[in-house]
Amino acid sequence: MQTYGVASLLFSIVSMFFIYIQYQRVAQFIFAVSLISFSWSIILSLLEIRLSTKAIEIELSDIEGLEDPSVMEYLKKKFERE
């Protein structure tokens, strides 16, 4: 995920260079590649967040013995007691 984010920034910089030296078509193509790379980075980030959330829910269900391993349900139960 981070690799695609960094690549996106690098492609954006290269695109700006091509704009500076008046190669508009090349700059547009490289910027499009930059946008695709950034989009892919965001998608991978969302997938990693979902995976991490599920892992935390599983860990909490093992620790607390919850029937339904849901972080939101765990937090609701925890704050209702206090």
ZATI-397972 format. One line per 3 residues: number of its first residue (from 0); their letters; for each residue x, y, z of N, C-alpha, C, O, CB. Coordinates in steps of 0.05 Angstrom, whole numbers, plus 5000, padded with zeros to 4 digits. Glycine has a CB too. Layout:
! residues N
NUM) A) X/Y/Z/X/Y/Z/X/Y/Z/X/Y/Z/X/Y/Z | ...
! end
This chain:
! residues 82
0) MQT) 5016/4976/5000/5000/5000/5000/5017/5025/5000/5013/5043/4984/4981/5000/5024 | 5037/5026/5018/5053/5050/5019/5071/5053/4994/5077/5076/4986/5071/5048/5044 | 5078/5031/4982/5094/5033/4958/5079/5047/4936/5090/5064/4922/5103/5005/4949
3) YGV) 5053/5040/4933/5037/5053/4913/5033/5083/4919/5031/5099/4900/5010/5039/4910 | 5030/5089/4944/5027/5117/4952/5052/5134/4945/5050/5156/4935/5021/5120/4981 | 5075/5123/4951/5101/5136/4945/5104/5138/4915/5113/5159/4904/5124/5122/4958
6) ASL) 5098/5117/4900/5100/5117/4871/5082/5139/4859/5089/5152/4840/5093/5090/4859 | 5058/5142/4871/5040/5162/4862/5052/5190/4865/5050/5206/4846/5013/5160/4877 | 5064/5195/4887/5077/5221/4891/5100/5226/4872/5103/5247/4861/5087/5224/4920
9) LFS) 5116/5205/4868/5138/5207/4849/5128/5212/4820/5139/5229/4806/5156/5182/4849 | 5107/5198/4812/5096/5203/4786/5085/5231/4783/5087/5244/4762/5074/5182/4780 | 5074/5241/4805/5064/5269/4804/5086/5289/4800/5084/5308/4785/5048/5275/4830
12) IVS) 5109/5284/4813/5132/5302/4810/5143/5301/4782/5149/5321/4770/5154/5294/4830 | 5144/5277/4771/5154/5274/4744/5135/5287/4724/5143/5300/4705/5157/5244/4736 | 5109/5285/4730/5089/5298/4713/5093/5328/4714/5091/5342/4693/5061/5291/4723
15) MFF) 5098/5339/4737/5102/5368/4739/5127/5377/4723/5128/5398/4711/5105/5377/4768 | 5147/5360/4723/5171/5366/4708/5165/5367/4678/5174/5385/4664/5193/5345/4713 | 5149/5348/4669/5142/5348/4641/5124/5371/4633/5125/5381/4611/5128/5322/4633
18) IYI) 5108/5380/4652/5092/5405/4647/5111/5428/4644/5107/5445/4627/5071/5410/4670 | 5131/5429/4661/5151/5451/4661/5166/5453/4634/5171/5474/4624/5170/5448/4684 | 5173/5429/4623/5188/5430/4598/5170/5428/4574/5179/5423/4551/5208/5406/4598
21) QYQ) 5144/5433/4578/5124/5436/4557/5118/5410/4541/5111/5411/4518/5134/5456/4537 | 5119/5387/4554/5111/5362/4542/5084/5354/4555/5083/5337/4573/5132/5339/4547 | 5062/5366/4545/5036/5363/4558/5025/5335/4556/5015/5324/4576/5017/5382/4545
24) RVA) 5028/5322/4533/5017/5295/4530/5030/5275/4548/5017/5258/4561/5020/5285/4501 | 5057/5277/4550/5072/5259/4568/5064/5264/4597/5060/5246/4613/5102/5263/4564 | 5061/5290/4604/5053/5297/4631/5026/5287/4638/5021/5277/4660/5054/5328/4634
27) QFI) 5007/5288/4619/4980/5278/4624/4980/5248/4628/4967/5238/4646/4962/5285/4600 | 4996/5234/4612/4997/5205/4615/5009/5197/4642/4999/5180/4656/5014/5193/4592 | 5031/5210/4649/5044/5204/4675/5026/5211/4698/5025/5197/4718/5071/5218/4677
30) FAV) 5012/5233/4696/4993/5241/4717/4970/5220/4720/4961/5214/4742/4982/5269/4712 | 4961/5210/4697/4941/5189/4698/4951/5164/4712/4937/5152/4728/4931/5181/4669 | 4976/5157/4707/4988/5134/4721/4990/5140/4751/4986/5122/4767/5017/5128/4709
33) SLI) 4996/5165/4757/4997/5173/4785/4970/5170/4799/4968/5160/4821/5007/5202/4787 | 4949/5178/4786/4922/5176/4797/4914/5147/4801/4902/5140/4821/4902/5190/4779 | 4921/5130/4782/4915/5101/4784/4930/5089/4807/4919/5074/4823/4922/5086/4757
36) SFS) 4955/5096/4810/4972/5086/4832/4960/5096/4859/4959/5080/4878/5001/5096/4829 | 4952/5121/4860/4941/5131/4885/4914/5117/4892/4909/5110/4915/4937/5162/4883 | 4898/5113/4872/4872/5099/4876/4877/5071/4886/4863/5062/4905/4856/5098/4850
39) WSI) 4896/5057/4875/4902/5030/4883/4913/5030/4912/4906/5012/4927/4923/5017/4864 | 4929/5050/4919/4939/5053/4946/4916/5056/4966/4916/5044/4987/4958/5076/4948 | 4896/5072/4959/4873/5077/4977/4857/5051/4980/4848/5045/5002/4855/5100/4966
42) ILS) 4853/5037/4958/4838/5012/4959/4852/4992/4977/4839/4979/4994/4834/5000/4931 | 4878/4989/4974/4893/4971/4991/4892/4979/5020/4891/4962/5038/4922/4969/4981 | 4893/5005/5025/4891/5015/5052/4865/5008/5065/4864/4999/5088/4895/5046/5052
45) LLE) 4843/5011/5050/4817/5003/5061/4815/4973/5067/4804/4965/5087/4795/5011/5041 | 4827/4957/5049/4827/4928/5054/4843/4921/5079/4835/4904/5094/4838/4913/5030 | 4866/4935/5083/4882/4930/5106/4867/4939/5132/4870/4925/5152/4909/4945/5104
48) IRL) 4853/4960/5131/4838/4970/5154/4816/4949/5161/4812/4943/5184/4825/4997/5148 | 4802/4939/5141/4781/4919/5146/4794/4894/5158/4782/4882/5177/4766/4912/5120 | 4816/4885/5148/4830/4862/5158/4839/4866/5187/4836/4848/5203/4854/4854/5140
51) STK) 4850/4889/5193/4859/4895/5220/4835/4896/5239/4837/4886/5262/4874/4922/5220 | 4813/4908/5230/4789/4910/5247/4779/4882/5254/4772/4876/5277/4767/4926/5234 | 4778/4865/5234/4769/4837/5239/4788/4822/5258/4779/4807/5275/4767/4822/5212
54) AIE) 4814/4827/5255/4833/4814/5273/4829/4823/5301/4831/4808/5320/4862/4820/5264 | 4824/4849/5305/4819/4860/5332/4793/4848/5343/4793/4841/5367/4817/4891/5332 | 4773/4846/5327/4748/4834/5336/4752/4805/5345/4741/4796/5366/4726/4835/5315
57) IEL) 4767/4790/5330/4773/4762/5337/4789/4761/5363/4783/4744/5381/4788/4748/5315 | 4808/4778/5366/4825/4778/5390/4808/4786/5415/4810/4774/5436/4848/4798/5387 | 4790/4806/5412/4773/4813/5434/4753/4791/5441/4747/4787/5465/4758/4839/5427
60) SDI) 4744/4777/5421/4725/4756/5427/4739/4733/5442/4727/4720/5459/4712/4745/5401 | 4764/4729/5436/4779/4708/5451/4785/4717/5480/4783/4701/5498/4806/4702/5437 | 4791/4742/5483/4797/4752/5510/4773/4754/5528/4773/4745/5550/4811/4780/5508
63) EGL) 4751/4765/5518/4728/4771/5534/4707/4749/5533/4688/4749/5549/4715/4797/5524 | 4710/4730/5514/4690/4709/5512/4664/4719/5501/4642/4710/5509/4685/4696/5538 | 4665/4738/5483/4640/4750/5472/4627/4730/5453/4641/4715/5438/4646/4776/5458
66) EDP) 4601/4730/5452/4587/4712/5434/4589/4724/5405/4595/4709/5386/4557/4709/5442 | 4584/4750/5402/4586/4763/5376/4611/4780/5376/4612/4801/5389/4560/4780/5371 | 4631/4772/5361/4656/4787/5361/4654/4813/5345/4664/4815/5322/4679/4770/5350
69) SVM) 4642/4833/5356/4639/4859/5343/4650/4880/5362/4642/4882/5385/4609/4864/5336 | 4668/4897/5351/4680/4917/5367/4660/4937/5378/4661/4945/5401/4701/4932/5351 | 4641/4945/5361/4620/4964/5370/4603/4952/5392/4597/4967/5411/4603/4972/5346
72) EYL) 4595/4927/5390/4580/4915/5412/4596/4913/5437/4585/4917/5459/4570/4887/5403 | 4622/4907/5435/4639/4906/5458/4640/4933/5472/4638/4934/5497/4667/4896/5450 | 4644/4954/5456/4646/4981/5468/4620/4989/5481/4620/5002/5502/4655/5001/5447
75) KKK) 4597/4983/5468/4571/4990/5479/4568/4976/5507/4560/4989/5526/4549/4981/5460 | 4574/4950/5508/4572/4936/5533/4590/4947/5554/4583/4949/5577/4577/4906/5528 | 4614/4954/5546/4634/4964/5565/4625/4991/5578/4627/4995/5602/4661/4968/5552
78) FER) 4614/5009/5561/4607/5035/5571/4579/5035/5585/4573/5053/5600/4607/5055/5549 | 4563/5015/5580/4537/5013/5593/4541/5005/5622/4525/5012/5639/4519/4993/5579 | 4561/4989/5628/4566/4980/5655/4575/5003/5673/4570/5003/5697/4587/4958/5655
81) E) 4590/5022/5662/4602/5043/5679/4583/5066/5683/4591/5085/5697/4627/5053/5667
! end
